[in-house]
Amino acid sequence: MSAIISGSDADGIVYAQSTTSWDVVHDVATGTADDDDSFETVAIRAGCVAGGRGTTYYVSRAFINFDTSDITATPSAATLYVRGSSNSSGDIIAVSGSQNTGVGWFALGSGDFDSFENSGAGWNGDTPTADGYATQPYTDAETTWSTSGYNSMTINSFGLADMARLDDFKICLMNYDYDWKDVTPDLGGRTGCVDHQNGMRFGDYSGSEPYIQWTGYGNTVGGIIAANIDSIKGVQTGKISEVIGA
């Protein structure tokens, strides 16, 4: 297996809040960026807090980058590992990011709040937008968020293909039940507000950085199926576990 560690100068959070409505904060194009901290106790958030002057709605999304320029074919498997911190009340999903960072690890900006595939007014992860495309998930929702260890999220076939296709593999981590699904956390009546918060550590936290562990390219060598090759310089292919990779 091989591992790729997140770029520490490009990861962080972008968050927003509104006293108007859930729709306003969910669909807003800009927020407040923070990419200088090694960890955030409230990195991923979707919720509301009711007060004497009304209700305030909150959304925070985390963004991480991985240099995948050395991956030249689709991996056979990969897992995203994110170390938690402090809070764990929400379910988390990883989606295709489009933040304004790239090879060279440029910093996050306020305009990256909605930097994920096919964001827009009224979006939700379960319903395609008007042009027929939905926000692309890279993983299933992680429902047991650890605050003291690494959380593992299996990357799906779309993510594996993008790891090979892109030199800069971008991920947005968001709350699944409210942010991804676009469900207001204000349940009304006596139930009132729900406030899901999850903490995590970033690339600046040495030894606890987000990372991806991936394996091989399957049984192929330069696009040729290994079963069709009798030997490579006299070495039987049955004795070779992989070519390129670890």
Backbone as CSV, one residue per row, in Angstrom:
resi,resn,N_x,N_y,N_z,CA_x,CA_y,CA_z,C_x,C_y,C_z
1,MET,0.824,-1.198,0.000,0.000,0.000,0.000,0.863,1.256,0.000
2,SER,0.308,2.322,-0.543,0.965,3.630,-0.528,0.062,4.628,0.161
3,ALA,0.662,5.682,0.690,-0.113,6.693,1.404,0.223,8.077,0.874
4,ILE,-0.789,8.959,0.826,-0.625,10.351,0.433,-1.154,11.213,1.566
5,ILE,-0.339,12.164,2.017,-0.728,13.036,3.117,-1.280,14.348,2.564
6,SER,-2.305,14.881,3.211,-2.931,16.124,2.781,-1.939,17.285,2.801
7,GLY,-2.078,18.195,1.822,-1.234,19.382,1.774,-1.606,20.359,2.875
8,SER,-0.665,20.657,3.755,-0.987,21.426,4.956,-1.309,22.891,4.669
9,ASP,-0.849,23.433,3.541,-1.106,24.838,3.244,-2.423,25.052,2.513
10,ALA,-3.139,23.960,2.219,-4.353,24.102,1.423,-5.601,23.614,2.128
11,ASP,-5.457,23.000,3.294,-6.648,22.469,3.948,-7.159,23.434,5.014
12,GLY,-8.406,23.241,5.408,-9.010,24.117,6.400,-10.520,24.087,6.281
13,ILE,-11.160,25.119,6.803,-12.622,25.175,6.794,-13.102,26.503,6.223
14,VAL,-14.342,26.476,5.731,-15.052,27.703,5.378,-16.440,27.584,6.006
15,TYR,-16.840,28.615,6.754,-18.091,28.534,7.487,-18.934,29.784,7.256
16,ALA,-20.240,29.643,7.522,-21.171,30.754,7.342,-22.303,30.622,8.343
17,GLN,-23.000,31.722,8.581,-24.153,31.714,9.475,-25.180,32.723,8.990
18,SER,-26.421,32.504,9.382,-27.503,33.400,8.970,-28.574,33.436,10.039
19,THR,-29.125,34.608,10.277,-30.275,34.744,11.177,-31.575,34.819,10.383
20,THR,-31.465,34.660,9.066,-32.647,34.758,8.197,-33.341,33.412,8.022
21,SER,-32.592,32.431,7.507,-33.194,31.125,7.257,-32.112,30.094,6.984
22,TRP,-32.494,28.831,7.058,-31.586,27.741,6.700,-31.198,27.826,5.221
23,ASP,-32.144,28.124,4.344,-31.857,28.187,2.916,-30.776,29.216,2.604
24,VAL,-30.782,30.314,3.313,-29.789,31.362,3.065,-28.386,30.851,3.366
25,VAL,-28.183,30.264,4.528,-26.840,29.820,4.887,-26.435,28.581,4.100
26,HIS,-27.370,27.730,3.767,-27.056,26.512,3.021,-26.600,26.822,1.602
27,ASP,-27.198,27.839,0.971,-26.948,28.106,-0.437,-26.034,29.299,-0.698
28,VAL,-25.562,29.965,0.349,-24.736,31.156,0.154,-23.424,30.777,-0.554
29,ALA,-22.882,31.715,-1.339,-21.691,31.436,-2.137,-20.394,31.737,-1.401
30,THR,-20.430,32.554,-0.362,-19.202,32.924,0.345,-19.373,32.744,1.847
31,GLY,-18.262,32.549,2.518,-18.259,32.410,3.962,-16.989,32.998,4.535
32,THR,-16.572,32.485,5.657,-15.325,32.906,6.296,-14.350,31.736,6.262
33,ALA,-13.179,31.955,5.684,-12.190,30.885,5.527,-11.205,30.891,6.685
34,ASP,-10.778,29.702,7.093,-9.769,29.547,8.138,-8.922,28.332,7.788
35,ASP,-7.702,28.595,7.296,-6.823,27.485,6.923,-5.497,27.531,7.673
36,ASP,-5.461,28.247,8.796,-4.213,28.422,9.532,-4.076,27.497,10.737
37,ASP,-5.146,26.794,11.102,-5.117,26.011,12.333,-4.787,24.548,12.063
38,SER,-4.165,23.910,13.034,-3.818,22.497,12.902,-5.006,21.597,13.210
39,PHE,-5.997,22.127,13.920,-7.213,21.372,14.171,-8.367,22.348,14.406
40,GLU,-9.576,21.841,14.225,-10.782,22.620,14.498,-11.738,21.737,15.292
41,THR,-12.209,22.233,16.427,-13.167,21.454,17.208,-14.547,21.472,16.559
42,VAL,-14.811,22.495,15.734,-16.049,22.551,14.959,-15.650,22.775,13.499
43,ALA,-15.188,21.721,12.867,-14.746,21.809,11.479,-15.892,21.593,10.511
44,ILE,-16.775,20.673,10.853,-17.902,20.310,9.994,-19.168,20.503,10.824
45,ARG,-20.067,21.325,10.310,-21.223,21.685,11.136,-22.459,21.912,10.274
46,ALA,-23.594,21.550,10.810,-24.889,21.915,10.253,-25.857,21.963,11.421
47,GLY,-26.411,23.133,11.684,-27.288,23.230,12.844,-27.861,24.605,13.023
48,CYS,-28.595,24.748,14.095,-29.141,26.052,14.456,-29.193,26.181,15.970
49,VAL,-29.202,27.416,16.419,-29.285,27.738,17.840,-30.383,28.772,18.011
50,ALA,-31.349,28.468,18.848,-32.459,29.385,19.085,-32.137,30.295,20.262
51,GLY,-32.443,31.564,20.096,-32.198,32.533,21.153,-33.369,33.477,21.300
52,GLY,-33.230,34.399,22.237,-34.306,35.341,22.502,-34.641,36.218,21.323
53,ARG,-33.656,36.464,20.458,-33.878,37.337,19.301,-34.111,36.557,18.015
54,GLY,-34.282,35.258,18.125,-34.530,34.458,16.937,-33.560,33.305,16.816
55,THR,-33.537,32.688,15.679,-32.731,31.501,15.416,-31.574,31.828,14.488
56,THR,-30.402,31.313,14.827,-29.226,31.467,13.971,-28.863,30.106,13.393
57,TYR,-28.630,30.074,12.077,-28.303,28.838,11.365,-26.821,28.822,11.012
58,TYR,-26.198,27.639,11.112,-24.758,27.516,10.917,-24.433,26.380,9.957
59,VAL,-23.428,26.609,9.100,-22.861,25.552,8.260,-21.355,25.762,8.202
60,SER,-20.611,24.677,8.399,-19.160,24.695,8.222,-18.765,23.471,7.419
61,ARG,-17.884,23.681,6.455,-17.392,22.598,5.608,-15.878,22.565,5.633
62,ALA,-15.320,21.376,5.622,-13.869,21.205,5.652,-13.375,20.812,4.265
63,PHE,-12.187,21.307,3.918,-11.612,21.048,2.596,-10.186,20.533,2.753
64,ILE,-9.875,19.470,2.021,-8.536,18.888,2.049,-8.100,18.555,0.627
65,ASN,-6.780,18.575,0.411,-6.188,18.328,-0.899,-5.137,17.223,-0.820
66,PHE,-4.999,16.494,-1.928,-3.973,15.470,-2.014,-3.300,15.544,-3.384
67,ASP,-1.978,15.508,-3.384,-1.207,15.502,-4.628,-1.224,14.086,-5.195
68,THR,-1.998,13.884,-6.253,-2.115,12.557,-6.870,-1.449,12.513,-8.242
69,SER,-0.500,13.418,-8.477,0.141,13.494,-9.795,0.936,12.244,-10.136
70,ASP,1.343,11.474,-9.133,2.112,10.249,-9.398,1.219,9.036,-9.658
71,ILE,-0.087,9.199,-9.499,-1.000,8.085,-9.760,-1.443,8.176,-11.209
72,THR,-1.047,7.209,-12.014,-1.264,7.275,-13.456,-2.335,6.315,-13.956
73,ALA,-2.866,5.489,-13.088,-3.966,4.590,-13.459,-4.881,4.445,-12.252
74,THR,-6.100,4.020,-12.486,-7.087,3.947,-11.407,-6.673,2.936,-10.347
75,PRO,-6.546,3.357,-9.088,-6.208,2.409,-8.014,-7.294,1.342,-7.880
76,SER,-6.904,0.204,-7.348,-7.888,-0.851,-7.129,-8.708,-0.600,-5.875
77,ALA,-8.160,0.151,-4.922,-8.884,0.481,-3.691,-8.178,1.646,-3.006
78,ALA,-8.941,2.409,-2.232,-8.363,3.523,-1.476,-9.276,3.858,-0.304
79,THR,-8.658,4.330,0.772,-9.397,4.712,1.977,-8.903,6.066,2.460
80,LEU,-9.845,6.958,2.745,-9.529,8.261,3.324,-9.535,8.140,4.839
81,TYR,-8.488,8.664,5.480,-8.382,8.648,6.935,-8.352,10.086,7.447
82,VAL,-9.260,10.408,8.353,-9.342,11.742,8.951,-9.391,11.574,10.459
83,ARG,-8.459,12.225,11.161,-8.443,12.125,12.615,-9.389,13.145,13.233
84,GLY,-10.249,12.681,14.115,-11.242,13.543,14.733,-10.685,14.378,15.869
85,SER,-11.527,15.280,16.376,-11.135,16.152,17.479,-12.382,16.696,18.166
86,SER,-12.526,16.443,19.436,-13.521,17.061,20.332,-14.982,16.693,20.085
87,ASN,-15.551,17.075,18.938,-16.986,16.893,18.728,-17.282,15.805,17.699
88,SER,-18.412,15.103,17.889,-18.719,13.968,17.005,-20.219,13.748,16.840
89,SER,-21.003,14.805,16.844,-22.455,14.633,16.875,-23.084,14.425,15.501
90,GLY,-22.328,14.614,14.411,-22.912,14.505,13.080,-22.350,13.362,12.260
91,ASP,-23.084,12.976,11.212,-22.599,12.033,10.213,-21.912,12.828,9.107
92,ILE,-20.820,12.277,8.559,-19.984,13.017,7.619,-19.906,12.289,6.287
93,ILE,-19.965,13.047,5.187,-19.764,12.498,3.858,-18.679,13.298,3.149
94,ALA,-17.858,12.608,2.354,-16.814,13.246,1.552,-17.303,13.353,0.116
95,VAL,-17.218,14.558,-0.454,-17.692,14.783,-1.823,-16.578,15.407,-2.654
96,SER,-16.795,15.445,-3.953,-15.823,16.007,-4.881,-15.680,17.508,-4.667
97,GLY,-14.497,17.943,-4.260,-14.247,19.358,-4.011,-13.804,20.094,-5.263
98,SER,-14.012,21.406,-5.275,-13.546,22.255,-6.377,-12.972,23.552,-5.823
99,GLN,-12.428,23.479,-4.619,-11.900,24.672,-3.966,-10.772,25.309,-4.769
100,ASN,-10.586,26.598,-4.561,-9.619,27.367,-5.338,-8.195,27.141,-4.828
101,THR,-7.836,25.885,-4.758,-6.470,25.504,-4.437,-6.015,24.542,-5.507
102,GLY,-4.744,24.319,-5.591,-4.256,23.427,-6.630,-2.845,23.007,-6.347
103,VAL,-2.205,22.433,-7.338,-0.818,22.035,-7.178,-0.024,23.289,-6.830
104,GLY,0.670,23.269,-5.728,1.280,24.462,-5.175,0.587,24.881,-3.893
105,TRP,-0.584,24.272,-3.613,-1.278,24.436,-2.348,-1.610,25.892,-2.005
106,PHE,-2.410,26.517,-2.871,-2.881,27.865,-2.576,-3.900,27.824,-1.443
107,ALA,-3.992,28.895,-0.687,-4.836,28.924,0.503,-6.315,28.991,0.139
108,LEU,-7.140,28.495,1.055,-8.586,28.617,0.906,-9.005,30.082,0.980
109,GLY,-10.106,30.391,0.304,-10.650,31.739,0.359,-12.115,31.722,0.734
110,SER,-12.677,32.892,0.971,-14.079,32.991,1.382,-15.024,32.432,0.322
111,GLY,-14.614,32.518,-0.955,-15.444,32.035,-2.040,-15.449,30.530,-2.190
112,ASP,-14.715,29.832,-1.341,-14.672,28.372,-1.419,-15.758,27.698,-0.594
113,PHE,-16.637,28.463,0.008,-17.680,27.864,0.834,-18.506,26.843,0.053
114,ASP,-18.816,27.165,-1.203,-19.606,26.249,-2.028,-18.750,25.564,-3.097
115,SER,-17.479,25.324,-2.766,-16.560,24.729,-3.740,-16.634,23.208,-3.724
116,PHE,-17.730,22.723,-4.263,-17.871,21.290,-4.490,-18.712,21.117,-5.742
117,GLU,-18.614,19.971,-6.347,-19.211,19.742,-7.649,-20.721,19.995,-7.643
118,ASN,-21.161,20.828,-8.620,-22.583,21.095,-8.867,-23.310,21.725,-7.680
119,SER,-22.629,22.586,-6.960,-23.311,23.356,-5.928,-24.153,24.434,-6.605
120,GLY,-25.071,24.984,-5.859,-25.906,26.044,-6.405,-27.147,26.219,-5.556
121,ALA,-27.940,27.223,-5.855,-29.139,27.505,-5.079,-30.084,26.309,-5.093
122,GLY,-30.507,25.905,-3.912,-31.469,24.822,-3.796,-30.899,23.427,-3.955
123,TRP,-29.583,23.318,-4.035,-28.984,21.995,-4.248,-29.209,21.097,-3.041
124,ASN,-29.241,19.810,-3.305,-29.060,18.815,-2.250,-28.470,17.570,-2.874
125,GLY,-27.765,16.800,-2.079,-26.975,15.709,-2.619,-27.778,14.590,-3.231
126,ASP,-29.040,14.482,-2.894,-29.856,13.381,-3.396,-30.643,13.724,-4.653
127,THR,-30.615,14.986,-5.071,-31.415,15.409,-6.221,-30.537,16.118,-7.249
128,PRO,-30.563,15.679,-8.501,-29.764,16.355,-9.533,-30.192,17.806,-9.710
129,THR,-29.262,18.642,-10.133,-29.570,20.033,-10.426,-30.298,20.117,-11.767
130,ALA,-30.648,21.335,-12.184,-31.408,21.524,-13.415,-30.681,20.960,-14.638
131,ASP,-29.345,20.960,-14.618,-28.607,20.434,-15.761,-28.410,18.921,-15.682
132,GLY,-29.032,18.284,-14.685,-29.023,16.827,-14.632,-27.928,16.211,-13.810
133,TYR,-27.122,17.040,-13.148,-26.002,16.516,-12.381,-26.214,16.726,-10.884
134,ALA,-25.788,15.764,-10.116,-25.859,15.858,-8.661,-24.453,16.043,-8.100
135,THR,-24.374,16.535,-6.881,-23.089,16.612,-6.195,-22.532,15.201,-6.055
136,GLN,-21.270,15.026,-6.428,-20.707,13.679,-6.494,-20.089,13.253,-5.162
137,PRO,-20.640,12.249,-4.523,-19.993,11.746,-3.301,-18.796,10.879,-3.634
138,TYR,-17.781,10.944,-2.795,-16.618,10.069,-2.915,-16.687,8.910,-1.922
139,THR,-17.530,9.035,-0.907,-17.655,8.000,0.116,-19.108,7.890,0.558
140,ASP,-19.412,6.846,1.297,-20.667,6.785,2.024,-20.548,7.670,3.270
141,ALA,-21.652,7.916,3.921,-21.628,8.710,5.152,-20.954,7.918,6.269
142,GLU,-20.080,8.593,7.006,-19.450,7.999,8.186,-20.318,8.349,9.395
143,THR,-20.870,7.332,10.039,-21.860,7.543,11.098,-21.307,7.347,12.504
144,THR,-20.058,6.948,12.634,-19.447,6.759,13.958,-18.136,7.526,14.007
145,TRP,-18.230,8.821,14.229,-17.065,9.711,14.168,-16.276,9.638,15.470
146,SER,-15.025,9.222,15.370,-14.137,9.160,16.538,-13.496,10.517,16.774
147,THR,-13.409,10.923,18.033,-12.735,12.188,18.365,-11.289,11.980,18.789
148,SER,-10.888,10.740,18.996,-9.541,10.467,19.511,-8.668,9.680,18.547
149,GLY,-9.254,9.164,17.477,-8.492,8.375,16.522,-8.881,8.719,15.104
150,TYR,-8.377,7.927,14.172,-8.673,8.145,12.765,-10.031,7.552,12.387
151,ASN,-10.741,8.276,11.546,-11.980,7.800,10.953,-11.684,7.364,9.521
152,SER,-12.059,6.147,9.179,-11.765,5.614,7.851,-13.006,5.657,6.982
153,MET,-12.831,6.138,5.733,-13.929,6.284,4.785,-13.492,5.690,3.446
154,THR,-14.159,4.639,3.017,-13.798,3.958,1.782,-14.160,4.813,0.571
155,ILE,-13.187,5.053,-0.296,-13.399,5.864,-1.493,-14.029,4.999,-2.585
156,ASN,-15.104,5.512,-3.189,-15.841,4.738,-4.186,-15.189,4.825,-5.571
157,SER,-15.845,4.215,-6.559,-15.269,4.133,-7.907,-15.093,5.505,-8.545
158,PHE,-15.992,6.455,-8.252,-15.843,7.803,-8.794,-14.584,8.467,-8.237
159,GLY,-14.354,8.304,-6.945,-13.165,8.862,-6.336,-11.896,8.205,-6.844
160,LEU,-11.916,6.906,-7.003,-10.741,6.189,-7.518,-10.377,6.680,-8.912
161,ALA,-11.392,6.868,-9.756,-11.135,7.365,-11.107,-10.556,8.774,-11.077
162,ASP,-11.052,9.631,-10.176,-10.539,10.997,-10.080,-9.126,11.034,-9.518
163,MET,-8.770,10.074,-8.671,-7.398,10.014,-8.176,-6.416,9.811,-9.317
164,ALA,-6.824,9.063,-10.332,-5.977,8.846,-11.505,-6.071,9.993,-12.501
165,ARG,-7.245,10.593,-12.607,-7.497,11.637,-13.608,-6.911,12.983,-13.215
166,LEU,-6.880,13.276,-11.910,-6.494,14.596,-11.427,-5.120,14.580,-10.778
167,ASP,-4.379,15.668,-10.937,-3.110,15.830,-10.226,-3.337,16.344,-8.811
168,ASP,-4.447,17.029,-8.622,-4.794,17.597,-7.314,-6.175,17.072,-6.943
169,PHE,-6.218,16.106,-6.046,-7.451,15.424,-5.662,-8.069,16.182,-4.496
170,LYS,-9.220,16.825,-4.738,-9.832,17.729,-3.767,-11.063,17.099,-3.141
171,ILE,-11.198,17.273,-1.845,-12.316,16.698,-1.109,-12.953,17.769,-0.234
172,CYS,-14.274,17.777,-0.219,-15.040,18.589,0.728,-15.738,17.633,1.685
173,LEU,-15.566,17.858,2.975,-16.234,17.079,4.011,-17.390,17.905,4.562
174,MET,-18.590,17.339,4.541,-19.756,18.079,5.010,-20.666,17.181,5.830
175,ASN,-21.528,17.827,6.610,-22.531,17.091,7.370,-23.495,16.412,6.406
176,TYR,-23.803,15.148,6.698,-24.628,14.360,5.786,-26.124,14.602,5.980
177,ASP,-26.599,14.574,7.206,-28.047,14.556,7.467,-28.747,15.874,7.171
178,TYR,-28.030,16.995,7.319,-28.663,18.292,7.126,-28.058,19.074,5.960
179,ASP,-26.733,19.185,5.905,-26.106,19.948,4.833,-26.242,19.217,3.497
180,TRP,-25.762,17.987,3.424,-25.836,17.211,2.184,-27.275,17.026,1.701
181,LYS,-28.151,16.681,2.618,-29.544,16.416,2.240,-30.391,17.681,2.132
182,ASP,-29.844,18.817,2.543,-30.575,20.087,2.577,-31.872,19.950,3.366
183,VAL,-31.713,19.575,4.617,-32.826,19.455,5.548,-32.621,20.477,6.659
184,THR,-33.592,21.323,6.915,-33.414,22.328,7.962,-33.243,21.658,9.325
185,PRO,-32.252,22.102,10.104,-32.057,21.533,11.447,-33.010,22.097,12.486
186,ASP,-33.863,23.036,12.086,-34.880,23.576,12.986,-36.115,22.689,12.877
187,LEU,-36.286,21.803,13.846,-37.361,20.817,13.790,-38.684,21.362,14.297
188,GLY,-38.654,22.575,14.836,-39.882,23.219,15.271,-40.449,22.660,16.561
189,GLY,-41.457,23.324,17.072,-42.144,22.882,18.280,-41.216,22.754,19.470
190,ARG,-41.492,21.766,20.310,-40.671,21.567,21.503,-39.311,20.975,21.191
191,THR,-39.192,20.326,20.035,-37.907,19.719,19.665,-36.865,20.790,19.402
192,GLY,-37.256,21.830,18.698,-36.369,22.958,18.459,-35.205,22.625,17.545
193,CYS,-34.067,23.236,17.823,-32.912,23.138,16.939,-32.066,21.896,17.200
194,VAL,-31.474,21.414,16.118,-30.434,20.392,16.171,-29.139,21.053,15.733
195,ASP,-28.047,20.751,16.394,-26.759,21.352,16.034,-25.705,20.250,15.985
196,HIS,-25.388,19.772,14.782,-24.387,18.725,14.601,-23.014,19.352,14.398
197,GLN,-22.051,18.940,15.207,-20.693,19.474,15.136,-19.684,18.325,15.170
198,ASN,-18.672,18.407,14.291,-17.597,17.423,14.256,-16.257,18.133,14.159
199,GLY,-15.311,17.697,14.973,-13.967,18.249,14.914,-13.028,17.348,14.142
200,MET,-11.938,17.922,13.642,-10.939,17.130,12.922,-9.585,17.830,12.949
201,ARG,-8.550,17.062,12.647,-7.192,17.586,12.555,-6.797,17.722,11.092
202,PHE,-5.943,18.710,10.825,-5.560,19.041,9.459,-4.077,18.788,9.216
203,GLY,-3.622,19.165,8.018,-2.247,18.878,7.616,-1.189,19.552,8.462
204,ASP,-1.536,20.652,9.143,-0.569,21.326,10.010,-0.328,20.576,11.316
205,TYR,-1.153,19.575,11.603,-1.016,18.801,12.839,-0.108,17.610,12.545
206,SER,1.183,17.793,12.751,2.172,16.776,12.384,1.894,15.444,13.067
207,GLY,1.838,14.397,12.281,1.588,13.065,12.803,0.112,12.695,12.849
208,SER,-0.768,13.673,12.628,-2.208,13.407,12.652,-2.896,13.954,11.407
209,GLU,-2.147,14.111,10.320,-2.695,14.690,9.103,-3.717,13.754,8.449
210,PRO,-4.689,14.320,7.720,-5.525,13.474,6.870,-4.645,12.785,5.826
211,TYR,-4.974,11.556,5.505,-4.202,10.869,4.464,-5.073,9.858,3.745
212,ILE,-4.607,9.471,2.556,-5.267,8.434,1.766,-4.309,7.263,1.623
213,GLN,-4.797,6.081,1.918,-4.030,4.867,1.696,-4.647,4.139,0.511
214,TRP,-3.811,3.804,-0.475,-4.340,3.196,-1.693,-3.492,2.008,-2.107
215,THR,-4.101,1.140,-2.875,-3.424,-0.068,-3.330,-3.470,-0.155,-4.840
216,GLY,-2.309,-0.534,-5.404,-2.101,-0.939,-6.786,-3.016,-0.417,-7.852
217,TYR,-2.908,-1.003,-8.978,-3.738,-0.683,-10.123,-4.487,-1.923,-10.604
218,GLY,-4.716,-2.864,-9.724,-5.327,-4.115,-10.154,-4.335,-4.962,-10.912
219,ASN,-4.788,-5.937,-11.646,-3.892,-6.828,-12.383,-3.619,-6.330,-13.788
220,THR,-3.119,-5.102,-13.904,-2.786,-4.567,-15.208,-1.384,-4.012,-15.197
221,VAL,-0.730,-4.070,-16.344,0.587,-3.468,-16.540,0.482,-2.614,-17.786
222,GLY,0.436,-1.304,-17.615,0.312,-0.412,-18.762,-0.930,-0.673,-19.583
223,GLY,-2.030,-1.077,-18.934,-3.273,-1.333,-19.630,-3.410,-2.744,-20.156
224,ILE,-2.365,-3.575,-20.003,-2.411,-4.960,-20.454,-2.740,-5.850,-19.278
225,ILE,-3.716,-6.700,-19.413,-4.112,-7.587,-18.328,-3.016,-8.595,-18.047
226,ALA,-2.651,-8.743,-16.780,-1.543,-9.608,-16.404,-1.776,-11.044,-16.841
227,ALA,-3.027,-11.461,-16.895,-3.317,-12.842,-17.284,-2.907,-13.134,-18.718
228,ASN,-2.747,-12.087,-19.534,-2.360,-12.271,-20.927,-0.859,-12.219,-21.130
229,ILE,-0.097,-12.065,-20.042,1.358,-12.002,-20.127,1.926,-13.248,-19.472
230,ASP,2.702,-14.027,-20.215,3.269,-15.251,-19.662,4.395,-14.955,-18.694
231,SER,5.244,-13.990,-19.039,6.371,-13.677,-18.167,6.908,-12.305,-18.495
232,ILE,7.619,-11.711,-17.547,8.313,-10.450,-17.751,9.787,-10.716,-17.503
233,LYS,10.553,-10.769,-18.581,11.976,-11.099,-18.501,12.198,-12.395,-17.726
234,GLY,11.349,-13.378,-18.019,11.529,-14.678,-17.422,10.910,-14.863,-16.060
235,VAL,10.332,-13.800,-15.475,9.707,-13.910,-14.163,8.219,-14.160,-14.360
236,GLN,7.699,-15.224,-13.820,6.293,-15.554,-13.988,5.409,-14.501,-13.314
237,THR,4.371,-14.065,-14.013,3.509,-13.019,-13.457,2.816,-13.466,-12.183
238,GLY,2.662,-14.752,-11.992,2.039,-15.245,-10.771,2.853,-14.944,-9.532
239,LYS,4.139,-14.602,-9.725,5.002,-14.296,-8.593,5.144,-12.798,-8.368
240,ILE,4.411,-11.999,-9.159,4.475,-10.542,-9.028,3.158,-10.059,-8.447
241,SER,3.198,-9.437,-7.282,1.968,-8.983,-6.649,1.497,-7.663,-7.228
242,GLU,2.436,-6.800,-7.668,2.062,-5.519,-8.261,3.225,-4.928,-8.986
243,VAL,2.926,-4.029,-9.939,3.928,-3.283,-10.673,3.555,-1.819,-10.541
244,ILE,4.439,-1.004,-9.978,4.209,0.397,-9.629,3.300,0.473,-8.426
245,GLY,3.786,1.045,-7.364,3.010,1.117,-6.141,3.666,0.283,-5.060
246,ALA,3.087,0.249,-3.923,3.687,-0.488,-2.818,2.636,-1.334,-2.165
